[in-house]
Amino acid sequence: MRITKDQLKGALVLFGLDFTDPEVDMMLPNVNRALFNYEALRKVDIPYDTEPAVIFQPGLPDRKPIRGPQRFSTTIPVKRPVRAPKDLEEVAYWQVTRIAPLLRHRVITSTALTKMYIERMKKYSPKLLCLITLTEDHALERAALADKEIRAGHYRGPLHGVPYGVKDLFDTKGILTTWGAEPFMKRIPDADCTAVERLNKAGAVLMAKLSMGALAQGDLWFNGQTKNPWTWDASKGDYTGGSSGSSAGSASSTSAGLVGFSLGTETLGSIVSPSGVCGTAGLRPTYGRISRHGAMALSWTMDKIGPICRGVEDLAIVLNTAHGPDGKDRSVGADPFHFEPRRPLHTMKIGVYQKGFEPQQGGGFGGRGNPQLAEERRKVYAQALKDLERAGARMTPVDYDEGFTGMRFLLEAEGAEAFDDITRNGEVRTLKGQRANDWPNTFRSSRIIPAVEYLRAQRARATH
């Protein structure tokens, strides 16, 4: 009886349960037997990429998969561009839709474009702290191959020859993949993840493993805080603000024109938050749109992969390349992806979640008690709606019951299990972030989330 009656009664208080003394006495042998089972389970060697035997499917229980062929087009011009910019560095901030015609018609080469981005990365990343590994040799080899294929008439599509970077939680064969965390600084995978495989197949040029908050939290990693390129302070000669969200390096480098586009991940805001701060276009697709195979798991039932770009159409092009089943991630659906950029707005009915555009208590609009900030954001949102209406969109107010929203502990429970080994052996103490809201404390605290409550929350999620 290593677990005493007083210990068990204390645990029951935490779980909100009130049992009689005879009931607690009867429970004690079972609880102690379970402890031995837990200890035996901890000795089982489970490969890191093994997912729990529980799969979350987005959508309500009666949802049917979309049928029919995919409708996808772009606005990329077919005509050959007149000429290349006098200074190739002008292209650094261009969207993929403008870069692709230059490469397709051999107005510029992928090799020259890649070298330009590499030099910019070397120049600006030391202060932005947005880079973990520069894959220079690999990138130049891929760029040379792209040039050779395009010359031979084997054009693969709009990403062919375009340099890109990925958040450093995507496995890349033979290339350091650190998860931004001290315990994994020397980790080198032996295979590419599915998302990287598909971008490589499209002819894109991997040139950088980008910084990320340690184990996908915030913008602090083992070399420091990733900076927002919009916060340059000339008087200090440095960037003064962080990039927010764990896809910080992807947003920062894309915003600063150091890569053509990038990939990030989101569990709870890690694409949309740094994109909002750094002024990039970020897309958090529906869970199950893009395979998570070969990407670090924080929460198996909540992690999403998505692009960060300098334009909305670029997002669609990258998503179109990466989405769909791969036979490895069983959560991925086969629904086609529709994108029709030339479709007139007046032919569409756009729903507006009205509550999201109204002031909330405590400042609203992310103001967190700052009325001035709340008012500034309210004006931005109001102008966005006016611009859509002016463009011909039919705006329809919508509302829905959000139901129970206190499910963050699902993420925390899954994250605690994903990194249970480094919590037990103490390596979690080597992370730079050691505050109350950082992962080390969250992982420790999450050990006492009841399994029954976890499963109840998953059931509530399936119906809300």
C-alpha positions as CSV (number, residue, x, y, z in Angstrom):
1,M,0.0,0.0,0.0
2,R,2.3,2.7,-1.2
3,I,-0.6,5.1,-1.7
4,T,-2.2,5.9,1.7
5,K,-5.8,6.6,2.4
6,D,-5.0,10.3,3.1
7,Q,-3.2,10.6,-0.2
8,L,-6.1,9.1,-2.0
9,K,-8.7,11.3,-0.3
10,G,-6.6,14.4,-1.2
11,A,-6.6,13.3,-4.8
12,L,-10.3,12.9,-4.8
13,V,-10.8,16.5,-3.5
14,L,-8.7,17.7,-6.6
15,F,-11.0,15.7,-8.9
16,G,-14.2,17.0,-7.3
17,L,-15.3,13.6,-5.9
18,D,-16.8,12.8,-2.5
19,F,-16.8,9.1,-1.5
20,T,-17.6,7.5,1.9
21,D,-14.8,6.1,4.0
22,P,-15.8,2.5,3.3
23,E,-15.7,3.3,-0.4
24,V,-12.3,4.8,-0.2
25,D,-11.0,1.8,1.8
26,M,-12.3,-0.5,-1.0
27,M,-10.6,1.7,-3.6
28,L,-7.1,1.6,-2.0
29,P,-6.0,-1.9,-3.2
30,N,-7.1,-1.1,-6.8
31,V,-5.3,2.3,-6.8
32,N,-2.1,0.6,-5.5
33,R,-2.3,-2.2,-8.0
34,A,-2.8,0.4,-10.8
35,L,0.4,2.1,-9.7
36,F,2.4,-1.1,-10.5
37,N,0.7,-1.2,-13.9
38,Y,1.7,2.4,-14.6
39,E,5.3,1.7,-13.7
40,A,5.4,-1.3,-15.9
41,L,3.9,0.7,-18.8
42,R,6.6,3.4,-18.4
43,K,9.3,0.8,-19.2
44,V,7.7,-0.1,-22.5
45,D,9.7,1.3,-25.4
46,I,7.3,3.2,-27.7
47,P,8.7,4.8,-30.9
48,Y,8.2,8.6,-30.8
49,D,6.1,8.7,-34.0
50,T,3.5,6.2,-32.6
51,E,0.2,8.0,-32.3
52,P,-2.4,7.0,-29.6
53,A,-5.1,4.6,-30.8
54,V,-7.6,7.5,-30.7
55,I,-8.3,9.5,-33.8
56,F,-10.1,12.8,-33.9
57,Q,-12.3,13.6,-36.9
58,P,-13.2,17.2,-37.5
59,G,-16.8,17.9,-38.3
60,L,-20.1,16.8,-36.7
61,P,-20.9,13.1,-36.5
62,D,-23.2,13.2,-39.5
63,R,-20.7,15.0,-41.8
64,K,-20.2,13.4,-45.2
65,P,-17.0,13.8,-47.2
66,I,-17.1,16.2,-50.1
67,R,-17.5,14.5,-53.4
68,G,-16.6,15.5,-56.9
69,P,-13.5,16.8,-58.7
70,Q,-11.2,19.4,-57.4
71,R,-11.5,23.0,-58.7
72,F,-8.2,24.8,-58.5
73,S,-6.8,27.6,-60.6
74,T,-4.4,30.5,-60.1
75,T,-4.0,34.0,-61.5
76,I,-0.4,33.4,-62.5
77,P,0.0,34.9,-66.0
78,V,0.9,32.5,-68.8
79,K,2.8,35.2,-70.8
80,R,6.5,35.5,-70.5
81,P,7.5,38.4,-68.3
82,V,9.2,41.3,-70.2
83,R,12.4,41.4,-68.1
84,A,13.9,40.6,-64.8
85,P,14.4,43.3,-62.2
86,K,17.7,45.1,-62.5
87,D,18.5,44.1,-58.9
88,L,17.4,40.6,-58.2
89,E,17.0,41.5,-54.5
90,E,13.8,43.4,-55.5
91,V,12.2,39.9,-55.8
92,A,12.8,39.2,-52.2
93,Y,9.4,40.5,-51.1
94,W,7.5,39.3,-54.1
95,Q,4.8,36.7,-53.8
96,V,5.2,33.2,-55.4
97,T,2.6,34.2,-58.0
98,R,5.0,36.9,-59.3
99,I,8.2,34.8,-58.9
100,A,6.9,31.7,-60.6
101,P,6.6,33.2,-64.2
102,L,10.2,34.4,-63.9
103,L,11.4,30.9,-63.2
104,R,9.1,29.1,-65.7
105,H,10.2,31.3,-68.6
106,R,13.8,31.3,-67.5
107,V,14.0,35.0,-67.0
108,I,15.8,34.2,-63.8
109,T,17.3,31.0,-62.5
110,S,16.5,29.2,-59.4
111,T,20.2,29.1,-58.6
112,A,20.4,32.9,-58.7
113,L,17.2,33.3,-56.7
114,T,18.4,30.8,-54.1
115,K,21.8,32.6,-53.7
116,M,20.0,35.9,-53.2
117,Y,17.8,34.5,-50.4
118,I,20.8,32.7,-48.8
119,E,22.7,36.0,-48.7
120,R,19.8,37.8,-47.2
121,M,19.3,35.0,-44.6
122,K,23.0,35.3,-43.6
123,K,22.8,39.0,-43.3
124,Y,19.6,39.4,-41.3
125,S,19.0,36.2,-39.4
126,P,21.7,36.8,-36.8
127,K,19.7,39.7,-35.3
128,L,16.2,38.3,-36.1
129,L,17.2,34.9,-34.6
130,C,14.8,33.3,-37.1
131,L,17.2,30.6,-38.4
132,I,18.4,27.3,-36.8
133,T,20.0,25.6,-39.8
134,L,20.9,27.0,-43.2
135,T,20.8,24.1,-45.7
136,E,23.0,26.0,-48.2
137,D,24.6,23.1,-50.1
138,H,21.4,21.1,-50.2
139,A,19.5,24.2,-51.5
140,L,22.0,24.9,-54.3
141,E,21.9,21.3,-55.4
142,R,18.1,21.5,-55.5
143,A,18.1,24.8,-57.4
144,A,20.6,23.5,-60.0
145,L,18.3,20.5,-60.5
146,A,15.3,22.8,-60.9
147,D,17.1,24.9,-63.5
148,K,18.0,21.7,-65.4
149,E,14.4,20.4,-65.4
150,I,12.9,23.8,-66.4
151,R,15.4,24.1,-69.3
152,A,14.4,20.6,-70.5
153,G,10.7,21.6,-70.4
154,H,9.8,19.6,-67.3
155,Y,8.1,22.3,-65.4
156,R,6.5,21.0,-62.2
157,G,4.3,24.0,-61.3
158,P,4.4,27.3,-59.5
159,L,6.6,26.2,-56.6
160,H,9.3,24.8,-59.0
161,G,12.6,26.4,-58.1
162,V,11.2,28.6,-55.3
163,P,13.3,28.6,-52.1
164,Y,11.4,27.9,-48.9
165,G,12.0,27.3,-45.2
166,V,10.2,25.1,-42.6
167,K,9.7,25.4,-38.9
168,D,12.4,23.2,-37.3
169,L,9.9,20.5,-36.2
170,F,9.6,19.0,-39.7
171,D,11.9,16.0,-40.2
172,T,14.4,16.4,-43.0
173,K,16.6,13.5,-43.9
174,G,20.2,14.0,-42.7
175,I,19.5,17.6,-41.6
176,L,19.4,18.8,-38.0
177,T,15.8,19.0,-36.7
178,T,16.0,20.3,-33.1
179,W,12.4,21.3,-32.2
180,G,14.0,24.5,-30.8
181,A,14.7,22.7,-27.6
182,E,18.0,22.0,-25.7
183,P,17.4,18.2,-25.2
184,F,17.1,17.7,-29.0
185,M,19.8,20.1,-30.3
186,K,21.7,17.2,-32.0
187,R,18.7,15.3,-33.4
188,I,19.1,14.3,-37.0
189,P,16.2,12.3,-38.7
190,D,16.7,9.6,-41.3
191,A,13.7,10.5,-43.4
192,D,11.7,13.5,-44.7
193,C,8.3,14.2,-43.3
194,T,5.4,14.0,-45.7
195,A,4.9,17.8,-46.1
196,V,8.6,18.3,-47.1
197,E,8.4,15.3,-49.4
198,R,5.5,16.9,-51.3
199,L,7.1,20.3,-51.5
200,N,10.3,18.7,-52.8
201,K,8.3,16.7,-55.4
202,A,6.8,20.0,-56.5
203,G,10.3,21.2,-57.2
204,A,10.5,23.7,-54.3
205,V,14.0,24.4,-52.9
206,L,14.5,23.7,-49.1
207,M,17.0,26.3,-47.9
208,A,16.3,26.8,-44.1
209,K,15.2,25.1,-40.9
210,L,13.5,28.0,-39.2
211,S,13.4,28.9,-35.5
212,M,10.5,27.9,-33.3
213,G,9.5,28.3,-29.7
214,A,10.9,25.3,-27.7
215,L,8.7,22.3,-28.2
216,A,6.2,24.6,-30.0
217,Q,5.5,27.2,-27.4
218,G,6.0,31.0,-27.9
219,D,9.0,32.5,-29.7
220,L,11.8,31.6,-27.2
221,W,14.2,28.8,-28.3
222,F,17.7,27.7,-27.2
223,N,19.5,30.7,-28.9
224,G,17.0,33.3,-27.7
225,Q,13.8,35.1,-28.8
226,T,12.9,35.3,-32.5
227,K,12.3,38.9,-33.5
228,N,9.6,40.7,-35.5
229,P,11.2,42.4,-38.5
230,W,8.8,45.3,-38.1
231,T,10.3,46.3,-34.7
232,W,13.7,47.6,-35.9
233,D,15.0,50.4,-33.6
234,A,17.6,52.4,-35.4
235,S,18.8,54.1,-32.2
236,K,19.5,50.7,-30.6
237,G,20.6,49.0,-33.8
238,D,18.5,46.0,-33.1
239,Y,15.0,44.5,-33.3
240,T,13.0,45.1,-30.1
241,G,9.9,43.0,-30.3
242,G,9.3,39.2,-30.5
243,S,7.5,37.3,-33.2
244,S,4.9,35.6,-31.0
245,G,3.6,32.0,-31.5
246,S,5.8,29.0,-32.0
247,S,6.0,29.4,-35.8
248,A,7.9,32.6,-35.1
249,G,10.8,31.9,-37.4
250,S,8.6,31.0,-40.3
251,A,6.6,34.3,-40.0
252,S,9.7,36.4,-39.3
253,S,11.8,35.1,-42.2
254,T,8.9,35.3,-44.7
255,S,8.0,38.8,-43.6
256,A,11.6,39.9,-43.9
257,G,12.0,38.5,-47.4
258,L,14.5,35.8,-46.4
259,V,12.6,32.9,-48.0
260,G,10.0,32.6,-50.8
261,F,7.5,31.0,-48.4
262,S,7.5,28.8,-45.3
263,L,5.7,26.1,-43.4
264,G,4.5,26.3,-39.8
265,T,2.3,24.4,-37.4
266,E,-0.5,25.4,-35.1
267,T,-2.0,23.7,-32.1
268,L,-3.4,26.8,-30.5
269,G,-2.6,30.0,-32.4
270,S,1.0,29.2,-33.6
271,I,0.4,30.2,-37.2
272,V,-2.2,33.0,-36.9
273,S,-0.5,34.7,-34.0
274,P,3.0,35.2,-35.5
275,S,1.4,35.9,-38.9
276,G,-0.7,38.7,-37.4
277,V,2.3,40.2,-35.6
278,C,4.7,40.0,-38.5
279,G,2.3,41.0,-41.2
280,T,2.3,37.8,-43.3
281,A,-0.6,35.7,-44.7
282,G,-1.0,32.6,-42.6
283,L,-3.4,29.7,-43.0
284,R,-4.4,27.3,-40.3
285,P,-6.1,24.6,-42.2
286,T,-8.8,22.3,-40.8
287,Y,-7.3,19.5,-38.7
288,G,-6.7,16.5,-40.9
289,R,-6.0,18.6,-44.1
290,I,-2.3,18.0,-44.2
291,S,-0.4,14.9,-43.0
292,R,1.4,15.3,-39.7
293,H,3.7,12.3,-40.4
294,G,7.3,13.2,-39.6
295,A,6.4,16.4,-37.8
296,M,6.9,16.8,-34.0
297,A,3.8,16.0,-32.1
298,L,2.6,18.3,-29.3
299,S,-1.0,17.3,-29.4
300,W,-2.0,14.4,-31.6
301,T,-5.7,15.5,-31.8
302,M,-5.0,19.2,-32.3
303,D,-1.8,19.8,-34.3
304,K,-2.3,21.3,-37.8
305,I,0.3,22.1,-40.5
306,G,-0.1,25.2,-42.7
307,P,1.7,27.6,-44.9
308,I,3.0,31.1,-44.1
309,C,3.4,33.3,-47.2
310,R,3.3,36.9,-48.4
311,G,-0.1,36.5,-50.1
312,V,-3.3,34.6,-49.9
313,E,-3.0,32.9,-53.3
314,D,0.4,31.7,-52.3
315,L,-1.2,30.0,-49.3
316,A,-3.6,28.2,-51.7
317,I,-0.8,27.1,-53.9
318,V,1.2,25.6,-51.0
319,L,-1.9,24.0,-49.5
320,N,-2.8,22.5,-52.8
321,T,0.6,20.9,-53.0
322,A,0.7,19.5,-49.4
323,H,-2.9,18.4,-48.6
324,G,-4.4,14.9,-48.8
325,P,-3.9,11.4,-47.5
326,D,-0.4,9.8,-47.5
327,G,-1.3,6.4,-46.0
328,K,0.6,7.3,-42.8
329,D,-1.4,9.8,-41.0
330,R,-4.9,8.2,-40.6
331,S,-6.5,11.5,-39.5
332,V,-6.2,13.0,-43.0
333,G,-9.3,13.2,-45.1
334,A,-9.6,13.0,-48.9
335,D,-11.9,16.0,-49.5
336,P,-10.9,17.9,-52.6
337,F,-9.5,21.5,-52.2
338,H,-11.4,24.2,-54.2
339,F,-9.7,27.5,-55.0
340,E,-11.1,29.8,-57.7
341,P,-9.5,33.2,-57.4
342,R,-11.2,34.6,-60.5
343,R,-14.7,33.9,-59.2
344,P,-16.5,37.3,-58.7
345,L,-17.1,38.1,-55.0
346,H,-20.7,39.0,-55.7
347,T,-21.4,35.3,-56.6
348,M,-20.4,34.3,-53.0
349,K,-22.3,34.6,-49.7
350,I,-19.8,35.4,-46.9
351,G,-20.8,34.7,-43.3
352,V,-19.7,37.1,-40.7
353,Y,-19.4,35.9,-37.1
354,Q,-20.9,39.1,-35.7
355,K,-19.7,38.5,-32.1
356,G,-16.1,38.4,-33.2
357,F,-16.5,42.0,-34.6
358,E,-18.0,43.4,-31.5
359,P,-16.2,44.8,-28.4
360,Q,-15.9,42.4,-25.6
361,Q,-15.6,43.0,-21.9
362,G,-12.1,43.9,-20.7
363,G,-11.1,45.9,-23.7
364,G,-12.2,43.6,-26.5
365,F,-10.5,42.9,-29.8
366,G,-7.4,41.5,-28.0
367,G,-7.1,44.8,-26.1
368,R,-6.8,43.1,-22.7
369,G,-8.0,46.1,-20.8
370,N,-6.4,48.6,-23.1
371,P,-9.3,50.7,-24.5
372,Q,-7.2,52.6,-27.0
373,L,-5.8,49.4,-28.5
374,A,-9.3,47.9,-28.6
375,E,-10.6,50.9,-30.5
376,E,-7.8,50.8,-33.0
377,R,-8.5,47.1,-33.7
378,R,-12.2,47.8,-33.9
379,K,-11.6,50.3,-36.7
380,V,-9.4,47.8,-38.6
381,Y,-12.1,45.1,-38.4
382,A,-14.8,47.5,-39.4
383,Q,-12.8,48.7,-42.4
384,A,-12.2,45.1,-43.5
385,L,-16.0,44.5,-43.6
386,K,-16.5,47.7,-45.5
387,D,-13.8,46.7,-48.1
388,L,-15.5,43.3,-48.6
389,E,-18.9,45.0,-49.2
390,R,-17.3,47.5,-51.6
391,A,-15.8,44.7,-53.5
392,G,-19.2,43.1,-54.0
393,A,-19.4,40.5,-51.3
394,R,-22.8,39.6,-49.9
395,M,-22.3,39.8,-46.1
396,T,-24.5,37.6,-44.0
397,P,-24.4,37.7,-40.2
398,V,-24.1,34.3,-38.6
399,D,-24.1,33.1,-35.0
400,Y,-23.4,29.8,-33.3
401,D,-23.2,28.3,-29.8
402,E,-19.5,27.8,-29.0
403,G,-20.5,25.3,-26.3
404,F,-17.9,24.4,-23.7
405,T,-14.6,26.0,-24.6
406,G,-12.4,25.1,-21.6
407,M,-10.6,22.3,-23.4
408,R,-7.0,23.6,-23.3
409,F,-6.2,20.7,-20.9
410,L,-6.5,18.3,-23.9
411,L,-3.5,19.9,-25.4
412,E,-1.7,20.0,-22.1
413,A,-2.4,16.3,-21.4
414,E,-1.2,15.2,-24.8
415,G,1.8,17.4,-24.7
416,A,2.7,16.1,-21.2
417,E,2.6,12.5,-22.6
418,A,4.5,13.4,-25.7
419,F,7.4,14.7,-23.6
420,D,7.0,12.6,-20.5
421,D,10.5,11.1,-21.0
422,I,12.3,14.4,-20.6
423,T,10.0,15.4,-17.7
424,R,10.9,12.2,-15.9
425,N,14.6,12.4,-16.6
426,G,14.9,16.1,-15.8
427,E,16.0,17.3,-19.2
428,V,12.9,19.6,-19.3
429,R,14.8,21.7,-16.8
430,T,17.3,22.6,-19.5
431,L,14.7,24.6,-21.5
432,K,15.2,28.4,-21.4
433,G,11.6,29.0,-20.4
434,Q,11.0,28.0,-16.8
435,R,8.2,30.3,-15.8
436,A,4.8,29.1,-14.4
437,N,3.2,29.2,-17.8
438,D,6.1,27.5,-19.7
439,W,6.1,23.9,-20.7
440,P,8.2,22.4,-17.9
441,N,5.6,23.4,-15.2
442,T,2.7,22.6,-17.5
443,F,4.0,19.1,-18.2
444,R,4.5,18.5,-14.5
445,S,1.0,19.8,-13.6
446,S,-0.7,17.9,-16.4
447,R,0.3,14.6,-14.8
448,I,-2.8,14.8,-12.6
449,I,-5.4,15.4,-15.3
450,P,-7.9,12.6,-14.9
451,A,-8.2,10.2,-17.8
452,V,-12.0,10.3,-17.4
453,E,-12.1,14.1,-17.7
454,Y,-9.9,13.9,-20.8
455,L,-12.2,11.5,-22.5
456,R,-15.3,13.4,-21.5
457,A,-13.8,16.6,-23.1
458,Q,-13.0,14.7,-26.3
459,R,-16.7,13.5,-26.4
460,A,-17.9,17.1,-25.9
461,R,-15.6,18.2,-28.7
462,A,-17.2,15.7,-31.1
463,T,-20.6,17.3,-30.6
464,H,-19.7,21.0,-30.4
